[in-house]
Amino acid sequence: MVKVYNKLVRDNIVEIIERDGRHPDYEILDEARYIEELEKKLAEEYQEYLADHSLEEMCDMIEIIDAICKVRGFSAQQIQEKRAQKNEKNGAFKKRIFLRKVED
C-alpha cells in the first residue's frame, strides 16, 4: 500500500519510517521551495491548532515560524528587537482590546 503525503516533514521522519521497515520517497528542497512548503505547513498547523487548541499544535507552529525566520535570515535578537519596537509603539495584545469601528 502506498500513502501519498506531499508535504514538508520534521527532520527525523525519514529515519523513523525506514526503521519501521518502510520505504519513503523524498527529496531535499531548495531554499525557494523550502520557504513555500514551510508557509503551507504553517497554514496546516494553524488549522490543526484551531481544531483542538492543543499545546502540541502551538509548538508545531512555533517550530515552523522559527524555521521561516532562520531561512529568511532573521536572528533571534532581530526578532526580539522588532517585537520590542512594535510593542513600544503600538502595544502588545495584553489588554484584550477589540476595535469595532472609528468614526471621523
MOPAC internal coordinates of N, CA, C and O (Angstrom, degrees):
PM7 1SCF
backbone

  N    0.0000 0     0.00 0     0.00 0    0    0    0
  C    1.4566 1     0.00 0     0.00 0    1    0    0
  C    1.5350 1   109.04 1     0.00 0    2    1    0
  O    1.2310 1   120.61 1   -42.50 1    3    2    1
  N    1.3047 1   116.44 1   137.50 1    3    2    1
  C    1.4611 1   122.52 1   178.59 1    5    3    2
  C    1.5182 1   108.52 1  -113.14 1    6    5    3
  O    1.2310 1   120.68 1   -51.42 1    7    6    5
  N    1.3259 1   116.31 1   128.58 1    7    6    5
  C    1.4596 1   121.44 1   175.49 1    9    7    6
  C    1.5290 1   107.33 1  -112.81 1   10    9    7
  O    1.2310 1   119.98 1   -54.72 1   11   10    9
  N    1.3293 1   117.65 1   125.28 1   11   10    9
  C    1.4588 1   123.21 1  -176.67 1   13   11   10
  C    1.5288 1   108.97 1   -95.73 1   14   13   11
  O    1.2310 1   120.71 1   -48.78 1   15   14   13
  N    1.3338 1   116.24 1   131.22 1   15   14   13
  C    1.4635 1   121.75 1  -179.95 1   17   15   14
  C    1.5224 1   112.00 1  -111.83 1   18   17   15
  O    1.2310 1   120.08 1   129.13 1   19   18   17
  N    1.3230 1   117.46 1   -50.87 1   19   18   17
  C    1.4654 1   122.50 1  -178.27 1   21   19   18
  C    1.5236 1   112.01 1    48.21 1   22   21   19
  O    1.2310 1   120.63 1  -124.65 1   23   22   21
  N    1.3302 1   116.40 1    55.35 1   23   22   21
  C    1.4543 1   120.32 1   178.22 1   25   23   22
  C    1.5184 1   110.11 1  -153.63 1   26   25   23
  O    1.2310 1   121.28 1   -21.83 1   27   26   25
  N    1.3163 1   115.16 1   158.17 1   27   26   25
  C    1.4520 1   122.63 1   176.24 1   29   27   26
  C    1.5236 1   108.93 1   -67.69 1   30   29   27
  O    1.2310 1   120.89 1   -43.14 1   31   30   29
  N    1.3380 1   115.90 1   136.86 1   31   30   29
  C    1.4612 1   120.35 1   178.70 1   33   31   30
  C    1.5237 1   109.80 1  -128.14 1   34   33   31
  O    1.2310 1   121.08 1   -15.98 1   35   34   33
  N    1.3179 1   115.55 1   164.02 1   35   34   33
  C    1.4618 1   121.61 1   178.75 1   37   35   34
  C    1.5310 1   110.66 1   -64.57 1   38   37   35
  O    1.2310 1   121.14 1   -21.04 1   39   38   37
  N    1.3242 1   115.43 1   158.96 1   39   38   37
  C    1.4612 1   123.03 1  -170.69 1   41   39   38
  C    1.5246 1   115.20 1   -58.06 1   42   41   39
  O    1.2310 1   118.94 1   147.26 1   43   42   41
  N    1.3017 1   119.63 1   -32.74 1   43   42   41
  C    1.4674 1   121.23 1  -174.57 1   45   43   42
  C    1.5281 1   114.14 1   -93.33 1   46   45   43
  O    1.2310 1   119.94 1   179.67 1   47   46   45
  N    1.3048 1   117.72 1    -0.33 1   47   46   45
  C    1.4685 1   120.85 1  -173.76 1   49   47   46
  C    1.5222 1   111.99 1   -62.94 1   50   49   47
  O    1.2310 1   119.90 1   138.20 1   51   50   49
  N    1.3343 1   117.79 1   -41.80 1   51   50   49
  C    1.4741 1   120.07 1  -179.55 1   53   51   50
  C    1.5297 1   110.10 1   -60.01 1   54   53   51
  O    1.2310 1   120.07 1   134.46 1   55   54   53
  N    1.3324 1   117.48 1   -45.54 1   55   54   53
  C    1.4681 1   120.41 1   179.62 1   57   55   54
  C    1.5312 1   111.48 1   -63.31 1   58   57   55
  O    1.2310 1   120.75 1   140.80 1   59   58   57
  N    1.3138 1   116.17 1   -39.20 1   59   58   57
  C    1.4707 1   120.23 1   178.78 1   61   59   58
  C    1.5251 1   110.28 1   -62.87 1   62   61   59
  O    1.2310 1   120.38 1   135.87 1   63   62   61
  N    1.3203 1   116.88 1   -44.13 1   63   62   61
  C    1.4682 1   121.76 1   179.39 1   65   63   62
  C    1.5295 1   109.89 1   -62.47 1   66   65   63
  O    1.2310 1   120.40 1   134.00 1   67   66   65
  N    1.3449 1   116.84 1   -46.00 1   67   66   65
  C    1.4668 1   120.68 1  -179.93 1   69   67   66
  C    1.5279 1   111.60 1   -64.66 1   70   69   67
  O    1.2310 1   120.41 1   141.40 1   71   70   69
  N    1.3133 1   116.82 1   -38.60 1   71   70   69
  C    1.4667 1   121.44 1   178.89 1   73   71   70
  C    1.5373 1   110.65 1   -62.46 1   74   73   71
  O    1.2310 1   120.89 1   150.75 1   75   74   73
  N    1.3285 1   115.91 1   -29.25 1   75   74   73
  C    1.4624 1   121.14 1   177.48 1   77   75   74
  C    1.5291 1   112.55 1   -80.92 1   78   77   75
  O    1.2310 1   120.47 1  -177.95 1   79   78   77
  N    1.3515 1   116.70 1     2.05 1   79   78   77
  C    1.4583 1   120.93 1   178.26 1   81   79   78
  C    1.5163 1   114.36 1    83.34 1   82   81   79
  O    1.2310 1   120.50 1  -168.21 1   83   82   81
  N    1.3160 1   116.64 1    11.79 1   83   82   81
  C    1.4692 1   120.46 1   178.65 1   85   83   82
  C    1.5224 1   109.51 1   -99.27 1   86   85   83
  O    1.2310 1   120.22 1   -10.51 1   87   86   85
  N    1.3199 1   117.18 1   169.49 1   87   86   85
  C    1.4609 1   122.43 1  -172.66 1   89   87   86
  C    1.5380 1   110.98 1  -123.47 1   90   89   87
  O    1.2310 1   119.98 1   -82.21 1   91   90   89
  N    1.3239 1   117.64 1    97.79 1   91   90   89
  C    1.4666 1   120.52 1  -178.69 1   93   91   90
  C    1.5237 1   112.15 1   -78.82 1   94   93   91
  O    1.2310 1   121.01 1   -36.06 1   95   94   93
  N    1.2946 1   115.67 1   143.94 1   95   94   93
  C    1.4688 1   123.25 1   171.61 1   97   95   94
  C    1.5199 1   105.25 1  -108.15 1   98   97   95
  O    1.2310 1   120.33 1   -62.79 1   99   98   97
  N    1.3281 1   116.97 1   117.21 1   99   98   97
  C    1.4531 1   120.64 1  -175.05 1  101   99   98
  C    1.5195 1   110.56 1  -147.06 1  102  101   99
  O    1.2310 1   121.00 1   -10.65 1  103  102  101
  N    1.3328 1   115.70 1   169.35 1  103  102  101
  C    1.4639 1   122.10 1   176.26 1  105  103  102
  C    1.5182 1   108.89 1  -140.71 1  106  105  103
  O    1.2310 1   120.95 1   -21.72 1  107  106  105
  N    1.3095 1   115.78 1   158.28 1  107  106  105
  C    1.4610 1   122.53 1   173.53 1  109  107  106
  C    1.5260 1   106.66 1   -96.12 1  110  109  107
  O    1.2310 1   120.20 1   -55.85 1  111  110  109
  N    1.3109 1   117.22 1   124.15 1  111  110  109
  C    1.4630 1   122.22 1  -173.30 1  113  111  110
  C    1.5289 1   112.28 1   -82.01 1  114  113  111
  O    1.2310 1   120.99 1   -31.21 1  115  114  113
  N    1.3371 1   115.72 1   148.79 1  115  114  113
  C    1.4637 1   119.48 1   169.95 1  117  115  114
  C    1.5277 1   107.85 1   -76.15 1  118  117  115
  O    1.2310 1   120.60 1    -9.68 1  119  118  117
  N    1.3173 1   116.46 1   170.32 1  119  118  117
  C    1.4697 1   120.35 1  -172.56 1  121  119  118
  C    1.5256 1   113.41 1   -59.87 1  122  121  119
  O    1.2310 1   119.97 1   137.01 1  123  122  121
  N    1.3250 1   117.67 1   -42.99 1  123  122  121
  C    1.4678 1   120.37 1  -178.09 1  125  123  122
  C    1.5292 1   111.07 1   -63.18 1  126  125  123
  O    1.2310 1   120.77 1   134.81 1  127  126  125
  N    1.3131 1   116.13 1   -45.19 1  127  126  125
  C    1.4671 1   119.69 1  -179.61 1  129  127  126
  C    1.5254 1   110.36 1   -70.52 1  130  129  127
  O    1.2310 1   120.24 1   145.04 1  131  130  129
  N    1.3237 1   117.14 1   -34.96 1  131  130  129
  C    1.4622 1   121.98 1   177.98 1  133  131  130
  C    1.5253 1   110.42 1   -59.00 1  134  133  131
  O    1.2310 1   120.51 1   132.72 1  135  134  133
  N    1.3311 1   116.63 1   -47.28 1  135  134  133
  C    1.4686 1   120.58 1   178.65 1  137  135  134
  C    1.5260 1   110.06 1   -61.81 1  138  137  135
  O    1.2310 1   120.72 1   135.27 1  139  138  137
  N    1.3149 1   116.23 1   -44.73 1  139  138  137
  C    1.4682 1   120.92 1   179.22 1  141  139  138
  C    1.5317 1   110.91 1   -58.20 1  142  141  139
  O    1.2310 1   120.60 1   134.20 1  143  142  141
  N    1.3163 1   116.46 1   -45.80 1  143  142  141
  C    1.4633 1   120.57 1  -178.94 1  145  143  142
  C    1.5294 1   112.10 1   -71.15 1  146  145  143
  O    1.2310 1   120.14 1   145.76 1  147  146  145
  N    1.3374 1   117.35 1   -34.24 1  147  146  145
  C    1.4645 1   119.90 1   174.67 1  149  147  146
  C    1.5246 1   110.53 1   -60.82 1  150  149  147
  O    1.2310 1   120.83 1   137.34 1  151  150  149
  N    1.3250 1   116.01 1   -42.66 1  151  150  149
  C    1.4628 1   119.82 1  -179.48 1  153  151  150
  C    1.5245 1   111.44 1   -67.00 1  154  153  151
  O    1.2310 1   120.01 1   142.27 1  155  154  153
  N    1.3321 1   117.59 1   -37.73 1  155  154  153
  C    1.4663 1   120.56 1   174.38 1  157  155  154
  C    1.5267 1   110.38 1   -63.44 1  158  157  155
  O    1.2310 1   121.34 1   137.79 1  159  158  157
  N    1.3343 1   115.05 1   -42.21 1  159  158  157
  C    1.4629 1   120.64 1  -179.03 1  161  159  158
  C    1.5287 1   110.88 1   -64.39 1  162  161  159
  O    1.2310 1   120.48 1   141.74 1  163  162  161
  N    1.3158 1   116.69 1   -38.26 1  163  162  161
  C    1.4608 1   120.55 1   177.63 1  165  163  162
  C    1.5294 1   110.11 1   -61.76 1  166  165  163
  O    1.2310 1   120.04 1   136.57 1  167  166  165
  N    1.3177 1   117.52 1   -43.43 1  167  166  165
  C    1.4650 1   121.18 1   177.99 1  169  167  166
  C    1.5326 1   110.43 1   -62.81 1  170  169  167
  O    1.2310 1   120.34 1   138.27 1  171  170  169
  N    1.3284 1   116.95 1   -41.73 1  171  170  169
  C    1.4668 1   121.81 1   178.40 1  173  171  170
  C    1.5347 1   110.97 1   -61.86 1  174  173  171
  O    1.2310 1   120.81 1   132.28 1  175  174  173
  N    1.3162 1   116.06 1   -47.72 1  175  174  173
  C    1.4592 1   120.12 1  -179.00 1  177  175  174
  C    1.5299 1   111.65 1   -66.79 1  178  177  175
  O    1.2310 1   120.56 1   145.48 1  179  178  177
  N    1.3260 1   116.53 1   -34.52 1  179  178  177
  C    1.4577 1   120.53 1   177.47 1  181  179  178
  C    1.5334 1   110.36 1   -63.17 1  182  181  179
  O    1.2310 1   120.55 1   136.69 1  183  182  181
  N    1.3255 1   116.56 1   -43.31 1  183  182  181
  C    1.4665 1   119.99 1   177.84 1  185  183  182
  C    1.5235 1   110.69 1   -63.22 1  186  185  183
  O    1.2310 1   120.39 1   140.75 1  187  186  185
  N    1.3325 1   116.85 1   -39.25 1  187  186  185
  C    1.4549 1   120.33 1   177.49 1  189  187  186
  C    1.5275 1   111.02 1   -66.17 1  190  189  187
  O    1.2310 1   120.79 1   141.81 1  191  190  189
  N    1.3357 1   116.10 1   -38.19 1  191  190  189
  C    1.4630 1   119.63 1   176.87 1  193  191  190
  C    1.5334 1   110.76 1   -63.64 1  194  193  191
  O    1.2310 1   120.16 1   136.47 1  195  194  193
  N    1.3181 1   117.30 1   -43.53 1  195  194  193
  C    1.4639 1   120.68 1   179.13 1  197  195  194
  C    1.5281 1   111.79 1   -60.78 1  198  197  195
  O    1.2310 1   120.74 1   148.60 1  199  198  197
  N    1.3238 1   116.19 1   -31.40 1  199  198  197
  C    1.4648 1   120.31 1  -178.90 1  201  199  198
  C    1.5202 1   112.56 1   -71.44 1  202  201  199
  O    1.2310 1   120.15 1   145.47 1  203  202  201
  N    1.3523 1   117.32 1   -34.53 1  203  202  201
  C    1.4644 1   116.74 1  -175.13 1  205  203  202
  C    1.5344 1   115.58 1  -134.17 1  206  205  203
  O    1.2310 1   120.06 1   174.99 1  207  206  205
  N    1.3209 1   117.49 1    -5.01 1  207  206  205
  C    1.4677 1   122.48 1   178.53 1  209  207  206
  C    1.5343 1   113.07 1    51.08 1  210  209  207
  O    1.2310 1   120.52 1  -142.82 1  211  210  209
  N    1.3209 1   116.61 1    37.18 1  211  210  209
  C    1.4601 1   120.15 1  -175.72 1  213  211  210
  C    1.5265 1   111.88 1   -86.70 1  214  213  211
  O    1.2310 1   121.72 1   -25.71 1  215  214  213
  N    1.3020 1   114.31 1   154.29 1  215  214  213
  C    1.4599 1   121.15 1   174.71 1  217  215  214
  C    1.5277 1   110.18 1   -61.76 1  218  217  215
  O    1.2310 1   120.14 1   142.11 1  219  218  217
  N    1.3273 1   117.34 1   -37.89 1  219  218  217
  C    1.4616 1   121.62 1  -179.82 1  221  219  218
  C    1.5276 1   111.35 1   -58.46 1  222  221  219
  O    1.2310 1   120.11 1   133.62 1  223  222  221
  N    1.3221 1   117.39 1   -46.38 1  223  222  221
  C    1.4647 1   120.81 1  -179.52 1  225  223  222
  C    1.5273 1   110.75 1   -69.13 1  226  225  223
  O    1.2310 1   120.21 1   143.87 1  227  226  225
  N    1.3331 1   117.21 1   -36.13 1  227  226  225
  C    1.4658 1   120.47 1   176.17 1  229  227  226
  C    1.5282 1   109.52 1   -61.92 1  230  229  227
  O    1.2310 1   120.34 1   136.48 1  231  230  229
  N    1.3187 1   116.96 1   -43.52 1  231  230  229
  C    1.4706 1   121.23 1   178.47 1  233  231  230
  C    1.5217 1   111.12 1   -63.26 1  234  233  231
  O    1.2310 1   120.02 1   140.92 1  235  234  233
  N    1.3310 1   117.58 1   -39.08 1  235  234  233
  C    1.4717 1   120.59 1   176.98 1  237  235  234
  C    1.5248 1   110.71 1   -61.06 1  238  237  235
  O    1.2310 1   120.22 1   137.01 1  239  238  237
  N    1.3278 1   117.19 1   -42.99 1  239  238  237
  C    1.4716 1   120.01 1   178.94 1  241  239  238
  C    1.5197 1   110.85 1   -63.39 1  242  241  239
  O    1.2310 1   119.99 1   136.87 1  243  242  241
  N    1.3242 1   117.63 1   -43.13 1  243  242  241
  C    1.4644 1   120.86 1   179.78 1  245  243  242
  C    1.5208 1   110.51 1   -62.62 1  246  245  243
  O    1.2310 1   120.02 1   138.08 1  247  246  245
  N    1.3345 1   117.56 1   -41.92 1  247  246  245
  C    1.4629 1   122.00 1   178.66 1  249  247  246
  C    1.5323 1   110.82 1   -60.58 1  250  249  247
  O    1.2310 1   120.62 1   137.84 1  251  250  249
  N    1.3165 1   116.43 1   -42.16 1  251  250  249
  C    1.4668 1   121.07 1  -179.91 1  253  251  250
  C    1.5217 1   110.48 1   -69.37 1  254  253  251
  O    1.2310 1   119.94 1   136.60 1  255  254  253
  N    1.3137 1   117.72 1   -43.40 1  255  254  253
  C    1.4711 1   120.55 1   177.77 1  257  255  254
  C    1.5207 1   109.81 1   -60.64 1  258  257  255
  O    1.2310 1   120.18 1   138.90 1  259  258  257
  N    1.3296 1   117.27 1   -41.10 1  259  258  257
  C    1.4607 1   121.42 1   177.26 1  261  259  258
  C    1.5291 1   110.52 1   -60.25 1  262  261  259
  O    1.2310 1   120.01 1   135.95 1  263  262  261
  N    1.3261 1   117.59 1   -44.05 1  263  262  261
  C    1.4674 1   121.36 1   179.13 1  265  263  262
  C    1.5285 1   111.04 1   -64.01 1  266  265  263
  O    1.2310 1   120.01 1   138.68 1  267  266  265
  N    1.3311 1   117.58 1   -41.32 1  267  266  265
  C    1.4717 1   121.03 1   178.17 1  269  267  266
  C    1.5254 1   109.80 1   -62.20 1  270  269  267
  O    1.2310 1   120.28 1   134.84 1  271  270  269
  N    1.3146 1   117.08 1   -45.16 1  271  270  269
  C    1.4704 1   120.82 1   179.27 1  273  271  270
  C    1.5270 1   111.16 1   -59.47 1  274  273  271
  O    1.2310 1   120.37 1   135.78 1  275  274  273
  N    1.3247 1   116.90 1   -44.22 1  275  274  273
  C    1.4649 1   120.84 1  -179.63 1  277  275  274
  C    1.5210 1   111.82 1   -63.59 1  278  277  275
  O    1.2310 1   120.32 1   133.90 1  279  278  277
  N    1.3245 1   116.98 1   -46.10 1  279  278  277
  C    1.4678 1   119.53 1  -177.62 1  281  279  278
  C    1.5329 1   111.18 1   -68.70 1  282  281  279
  O    1.2310 1   120.24 1   153.12 1  283  282  281
  N    1.3181 1   117.14 1   -26.88 1  283  282  281
  C    1.4617 1   120.65 1   177.16 1  285  283  282
  C    1.5293 1   112.15 1   -86.57 1  286  285  283
  O    1.2310 1   120.61 1   177.11 1  287  286  285
  N    1.3358 1   116.44 1    -2.89 1  287  286  285
  C    1.4561 1   120.81 1   174.63 1  289  287  286
  C    1.5168 1   115.21 1    85.82 1  290  289  287
  O    1.2310 1   119.94 1  -162.15 1  291  290  289
  N    1.3162 1   117.72 1    17.85 1  291  290  289
  C    1.4627 1   121.07 1   178.61 1  293  291  290
  C    1.5260 1   109.14 1   -89.02 1  294  293  291
  O    1.2310 1   120.03 1   -57.58 1  295  294  293
  N    1.3160 1   117.55 1   122.42 1  295  294  293
  C    1.4574 1   120.94 1   178.53 1  297  295  294
  C    1.5260 1   109.78 1   -81.70 1  298  297  295
  O    1.2310 1   120.84 1   -18.79 1  299  298  297
  N    1.3223 1   116.01 1   161.21 1  299  298  297
  C    1.4674 1   120.64 1   176.93 1  301  299  298
  C    1.5204 1   110.02 1   -59.55 1  302  301  299
  O    1.2310 1   120.49 1   142.31 1  303  302  301
  N    1.3241 1   116.67 1   -37.69 1  303  302  301
  C    1.4701 1   120.34 1   178.81 1  305  303  302
  C    1.5250 1   110.83 1   -64.87 1  306  305  303
  O    1.2310 1   119.89 1   136.47 1  307  306  305
  N    1.3203 1   117.82 1   -43.53 1  307  306  305
  C    1.4671 1   121.02 1   178.12 1  309  307  306
  C    1.5269 1   110.81 1   -60.91 1  310  309  307
  O    1.2310 1   120.75 1   138.27 1  311  310  309
  N    1.3095 1   116.18 1   -41.73 1  311  310  309
  C    1.4644 1   120.48 1  -179.32 1  313  311  310
  C    1.5236 1   110.33 1   -64.02 1  314  313  311
  O    1.2310 1   120.48 1   133.94 1  315  314  313
  N    1.3236 1   116.69 1   -46.06 1  315  314  313
  C    1.4666 1   120.29 1   179.16 1  317  315  314
  C    1.5190 1   111.54 1   -63.82 1  318  317  315
  O    1.2310 1   120.42 1   139.59 1  319  318  317
  N    1.3321 1   116.80 1   -40.41 1  319  318  317
  C    1.4632 1   120.15 1   179.16 1  321  319  318
  C    1.5258 1   110.88 1   -64.77 1  322  321  319
  O    1.2310 1   120.18 1   136.12 1  323  322  321
  N    1.3221 1   117.27 1   -43.88 1  323  322  321
  C    1.4674 1   120.90 1  -179.63 1  325  323  322
  C    1.5286 1   110.36 1   -65.59 1  326  325  323
  O    1.2310 1   120.18 1   138.64 1  327  326  325
  N    1.3315 1   117.26 1   -41.36 1  327  326  325
  C    1.4683 1   120.30 1   176.60 1  329  327  326
  C    1.5205 1   110.52 1   -60.02 1  330  329  327
  O    1.2310 1   120.63 1   135.85 1  331  330  329
  N    1.3309 1   116.41 1   -44.15 1  331  330  329
  C    1.4686 1   120.62 1  -179.70 1  333  331  330
  C    1.5235 1   110.55 1   -63.14 1  334  333  331
  O    1.2310 1   120.15 1   137.65 1  335  334  333
  N    1.3291 1   117.32 1   -42.35 1  335  334  333
  C    1.4660 1   121.40 1   178.50 1  337  335  334
  C    1.5300 1   110.56 1   -61.02 1  338  337  335
  O    1.2310 1   120.52 1   132.62 1  339  338  337
  N    1.3265 1   116.61 1   -47.38 1  339  338  337
  C    1.4621 1   120.42 1  -179.08 1  341  339  338
  C    1.5263 1   110.93 1   -65.12 1  342  341  339
  O    1.2310 1   120.64 1   139.93 1  343  342  341
  N    1.3357 1   116.38 1   -40.07 1  343  342  341
  C    1.4628 1   119.60 1   178.54 1  345  343  342
  C    1.5236 1   111.63 1   -66.20 1  346  345  343
  O    1.2310 1   120.63 1   141.90 1  347  346  345
  N    1.3287 1   116.40 1   -38.10 1  347  346  345
  C    1.4768 1   120.52 1   177.97 1  349  347  346
  C    1.5324 1   110.22 1   -64.88 1  350  349  347
  O    1.2310 1   120.81 1   136.85 1  351  350  349
  N    1.3285 1   116.06 1   -43.15 1  351  350  349
  C    1.4692 1   120.64 1  -176.74 1  353  351  350
  C    1.5311 1   112.16 1   -76.26 1  354  353  351
  O    1.2310 1   119.94 1   130.47 1  355  354  353
  N    1.3224 1   117.71 1   -49.53 1  355  354  353
  C    1.4668 1   122.00 1  -171.68 1  357  355  354
  C    1.5196 1   114.54 1  -113.07 1  358  357  355
  O    1.2310 1   120.33 1   171.76 1  359  358  357
  N    1.3310 1   116.98 1    -8.24 1  359  358  357
  C    1.4565 1   120.47 1  -175.31 1  361  359  358
  C    1.5185 1   110.82 1    87.37 1  362  361  359
  O    1.2310 1   121.08 1    -2.37 1  363  362  361
  N    1.3273 1   115.53 1   177.63 1  363  362  361
  C    1.4653 1   121.40 1   178.24 1  365  363  362
  C    1.5264 1   107.79 1  -101.43 1  366  365  363
  O    1.2310 1   120.19 1    39.75 1  367  366  365
  N    1.3078 1   117.25 1  -140.25 1  367  366  365
  C    1.4637 1   122.16 1   177.79 1  369  367  366
  C    1.5231 1   110.04 1  -128.41 1  370  369  367
  O    1.2310 1   120.05 1  -152.84 1  371  370  369
  N    1.3112 1   117.52 1    27.16 1  371  370  369
  C    1.4615 1   122.34 1  -174.81 1  373  371  370
  C    1.5239 1   113.64 1   -77.17 1  374  373  371
  O    1.2310 1   119.98 1   150.90 1  375  374  373
  N    1.3197 1   117.64 1   -29.10 1  375  374  373
  C    1.4713 1   120.69 1  -174.37 1  377  375  374
  C    1.5319 1   113.45 1   -84.55 1  378  377  375
  O    1.2310 1   120.11 1   176.35 1  379  378  377
  N    1.3186 1   117.39 1    -3.65 1  379  378  377
  C    1.4725 1   122.86 1   175.80 1  381  379  378
  C    1.5265 1   113.29 1    62.29 1  382  381  379
  O    1.2310 1   119.89 1  -147.50 1  383  382  381
  N    1.3000 1   117.82 1    32.50 1  383  382  381
  C    1.4825 1   122.67 1  -177.63 1  385  383  382
  C    1.5325 1   109.43 1   -75.38 1  386  385  383
  O    1.2310 1   121.29 1   -52.65 1  387  386  385
  N    1.3211 1   115.14 1   127.35 1  387  386  385
  C    1.4664 1   122.56 1   176.52 1  389  387  386
  C    1.5257 1   106.40 1  -116.92 1  390  389  387
  O    1.2310 1   120.06 1   -72.26 1  391  390  389
  N    1.3310 1   117.49 1   107.74 1  391  390  389
  C    1.4619 1   122.68 1  -176.16 1  393  391  390
  C    1.5225 1   109.43 1   -84.13 1  394  393  391
  O    1.2310 1   120.75 1   -62.47 1  395  394  393
  N    1.3205 1   116.16 1   117.53 1  395  394  393
  C    1.4574 1   120.02 1   179.94 1  397  395  394
  C    1.5123 1   112.42 1   -83.20 1  398  397  395
  O    1.2310 1   119.98 1   130.76 1  399  398  397
  N    1.3240 1   117.64 1   -49.24 1  399  398  397
  C    1.4634 1   119.93 1   179.89 1  401  399  398
  C    1.5170 1   108.68 1  -165.03 1  402  401  399
  O    1.2310 1   121.55 1   -11.61 1  403  402  401
  N    1.3416 1   114.65 1   168.39 1  403  402  401
  C    1.4620 1   122.41 1   176.71 1  405  403  402
  C    1.5235 1   106.86 1  -133.97 1  406  405  403
  O    1.2310 1   121.04 1   -53.26 1  407  406  405
  N    1.3015 1   115.61 1   126.74 1  407  406  405
  C    1.4685 1   119.79 1   177.44 1  409  407  406
  C    1.5054 1   110.15 1  -100.81 1  410  409  407
  O    1.2310 1   120.53 1   -37.78 1  411  410  409
  N    1.3312 1   116.59 1   142.22 1  411  410  409
  C    1.4723 1   121.55 1   175.27 1  413  411  410
  C    1.4922 1   110.00 1   -88.69 1  414  413  411
  O    1.2310 1   120.10 1   180.00 1  415  414  413

